[in-house]
């Protein structure tokens, strides 16, 4: 904020980044003030959607994300958050669609593959759950082993016990 105050012409991207940091820190009111001052419609709409999601208003957030993603369709973070909002309103199909786009536009930027694996596992689609859990492991860090556990459970449910044991062995090597 101090650097922005010392700069004459602050870009919308810089304002967007500051508001995004404030949202992550929980200062939603300050983030809203910045969002209201941004003229770039895509930035403004996506920030408003993120703020609404943090306020546990997923339906309203999803509406803002819909508007913002028309203007900035390749924003992986916004796609991911739209997936979270869709899941929060109970729309699994929409969540899967948004997570898929988040992976396509920003492989490795978020845990969309893990979220897809969890959804597919809950749906009983164990092959897809395993595929996306393995993708998460391949492209993102798995510090707590969640992706490995989902992959192993999906492999066991699919009857691939040797593959499940190999996944668990990799996990045991990381967390003895």
C-alpha positions as CSV (number, residue, x, y, z in Angstrom):
1,X,0.0,0.0,0.0
2,X,2.9,2.3,0.8
3,X,4.4,1.7,-2.6
4,X,1.1,2.4,-4.3
5,X,0.8,5.7,-2.4
6,X,4.2,6.8,-3.7
7,X,3.3,5.9,-7.3
8,X,1.6,8.4,-9.6
9,X,-0.1,6.0,-12.0
10,X,-1.1,2.7,-10.4
11,X,-2.1,0.0,-12.8
12,X,-5.3,-1.9,-12.4
13,X,-3.3,-5.1,-12.1
14,X,-1.4,-3.6,-9.1
15,X,-4.7,-2.5,-7.5
16,X,-6.2,-6.0,-8.2
17,X,-3.2,-7.7,-6.6
18,X,-3.4,-5.5,-3.5
19,X,-7.2,-6.2,-3.1
20,X,-6.5,-9.9,-3.6
21,X,-3.9,-9.8,-0.8
22,X,-6.3,-8.0,1.5
23,X,-9.0,-10.6,0.8
24,X,-6.6,-13.3,1.7
25,X,-5.8,-11.5,4.9
26,X,-9.5,-11.0,5.7
27,X,-9.7,-7.3,5.2
28,X,-12.8,-7.5,3.1
29,X,-13.9,-3.9,3.6
30,X,-10.6,-2.4,2.4
31,X,-10.6,-4.9,-0.5
32,X,-14.1,-3.7,-1.4
33,X,-13.0,-0.1,-1.4
34,X,-10.2,-0.9,-3.8
35,X,-12.5,-3.0,-6.0
36,X,-15.0,-0.1,-6.2
37,X,-12.1,2.2,-7.3
38,X,-11.0,0.0,-10.1
39,X,-12.2,0.9,-13.5
40,X,-11.3,-2.3,-15.3
41,X,-14.6,-4.3,-15.3
42,X,-13.1,-7.8,-15.3
43,X,-10.9,-7.0,-12.3
44,X,-13.8,-5.3,-10.4
45,X,-16.2,-8.2,-11.0
46,X,-13.7,-10.9,-10.1
47,X,-12.8,-9.1,-6.9
48,X,-16.5,-8.6,-6.0
49,X,-17.0,-12.3,-6.6
50,X,-14.1,-13.3,-4.4
51,X,-15.3,-11.0,-1.6
52,X,-18.8,-12.4,-1.8
53,X,-17.4,-15.9,-1.7
54,X,-15.4,-15.1,1.4
55,X,-18.6,-13.7,3.0
56,X,-20.3,-17.1,2.4
57,X,-22.6,-15.8,-0.3
58,X,-21.8,-18.3,-3.1
59,X,-24.8,-17.7,-5.3
60,X,-24.0,-14.0,-5.6
61,X,-20.3,-14.8,-6.0
62,X,-21.1,-17.1,-8.8
63,X,-23.1,-14.5,-10.6
64,X,-20.2,-12.0,-10.4
65,X,-17.7,-14.7,-11.5
66,X,-20.0,-15.4,-14.5
67,X,-19.9,-11.8,-15.5
68,X,-16.1,-11.4,-14.9
69,X,-15.2,-14.6,-16.7
70,X,-16.9,-13.5,-19.8
71,X,-14.3,-10.6,-19.9
72,X,-11.3,-12.7,-18.6
73,X,-12.0,-16.3,-19.5
74,X,-8.5,-17.6,-19.0
75,X,-8.1,-16.5,-15.4
76,X,-7.3,-19.8,-13.6
77,X,-7.7,-18.4,-10.1
78,X,-11.2,-17.1,-10.9
79,X,-12.1,-20.4,-12.6
80,X,-11.1,-22.2,-9.4
81,X,-13.1,-19.8,-7.2
82,X,-16.1,-20.2,-9.5
83,X,-15.7,-23.9,-8.9
84,X,-15.7,-23.4,-5.2
85,X,-18.8,-21.2,-5.4
86,X,-20.6,-23.8,-7.6
87,X,-19.8,-26.6,-5.2
88,X,-21.1,-24.5,-2.3
89,X,-24.4,-24.1,-4.1
90,X,-24.5,-27.8,-4.8
91,X,-23.8,-27.7,-8.5
92,X,-21.2,-30.4,-8.9
93,X,-21.4,-30.4,-12.7
94,X,-20.6,-26.7,-12.8
95,X,-17.8,-27.1,-10.2
96,X,-16.2,-29.8,-12.3
97,X,-16.5,-27.6,-15.4
98,X,-14.8,-24.7,-13.6
99,X,-12.1,-26.8,-12.1
100,X,-11.4,-28.4,-15.5
101,X,-10.9,-24.9,-16.9
102,X,-8.7,-23.9,-14.0
103,X,-6.5,-26.8,-14.8
104,X,-6.5,-26.0,-18.5
105,X,-5.6,-22.4,-18.1
106,X,-3.3,-22.7,-15.1
107,X,-1.9,-26.2,-14.5
108,X,-0.2,-26.2,-11.2
109,X,-1.5,-22.9,-10.0
110,X,-4.1,-24.4,-7.6
111,X,-5.5,-27.7,-6.3
112,X,-8.3,-27.9,-8.9
113,X,-7.2,-31.5,-9.9
114,X,-7.5,-32.6,-6.2
115,X,-10.9,-31.0,-5.9
116,X,-12.0,-32.9,-9.1
117,X,-10.6,-36.1,-7.7
118,X,-12.6,-35.7,-4.5
119,X,-15.8,-35.0,-6.4
120,X,-15.3,-37.9,-8.8
121,X,-14.6,-40.2,-5.8
122,X,-17.8,-39.1,-4.1
123,X,-19.7,-39.8,-7.4
124,X,-18.2,-43.4,-7.5
125,X,-16.2,-42.6,-10.6
126,X,-13.0,-44.1,-9.3
127,X,-11.0,-44.2,-12.5
128,X,-11.5,-40.4,-13.0
129,X,-10.8,-39.8,-9.3
130,X,-7.5,-41.7,-9.6
131,X,-6.6,-39.9,-12.8
132,X,-7.1,-36.4,-11.3
133,X,-5.5,-37.2,-8.0
134,X,-2.4,-38.5,-9.8
135,X,-2.4,-35.3,-11.9
136,X,-2.4,-33.2,-8.7
137,X,0.5,-35.2,-7.4
138,X,2.4,-34.8,-10.6
139,X,1.9,-31.0,-11.0
140,X,1.5,-29.7,-7.5
141,X,3.1,-30.2,-4.1
142,X,1.1,-32.5,-1.8
143,X,2.4,-31.3,1.6
144,X,-0.2,-33.1,3.6
145,X,-0.6,-36.2,1.4
146,X,-4.3,-35.6,0.6
147,X,-3.9,-36.3,-3.1
148,X,-2.0,-39.5,-2.3
149,X,-4.8,-40.7,0.0
150,X,-7.5,-39.9,-2.6
151,X,-5.5,-41.7,-5.3
152,X,-5.0,-44.7,-3.1
153,X,-8.6,-44.9,-2.0
154,X,-9.8,-44.5,-5.7
155,X,-7.4,-47.2,-6.8
156,X,-8.6,-49.6,-4.1
157,X,-12.2,-48.9,-4.9
158,X,-11.4,-49.6,-8.6
159,X,-9.9,-52.9,-7.6
160,X,-6.3,-51.8,-8.4
161,X,-4.8,-52.9,-5.1
162,X,-1.2,-53.1,-6.4
163,X,-1.5,-49.5,-7.7
164,X,-3.0,-48.4,-4.4
165,X,0.0,-50.0,-2.5
166,X,2.5,-48.3,-4.8
167,X,0.8,-44.9,-4.1
168,X,0.8,-45.6,-0.4
169,X,4.4,-46.6,-0.6
170,X,5.3,-43.2,-2.2
171,X,3.4,-41.5,0.6
172,X,5.1,-43.6,3.3
173,X,8.5,-42.6,1.9
174,X,7.5,-38.9,2.4
175,X,5.8,-39.4,5.8
176,X,7.4,-42.4,7.5
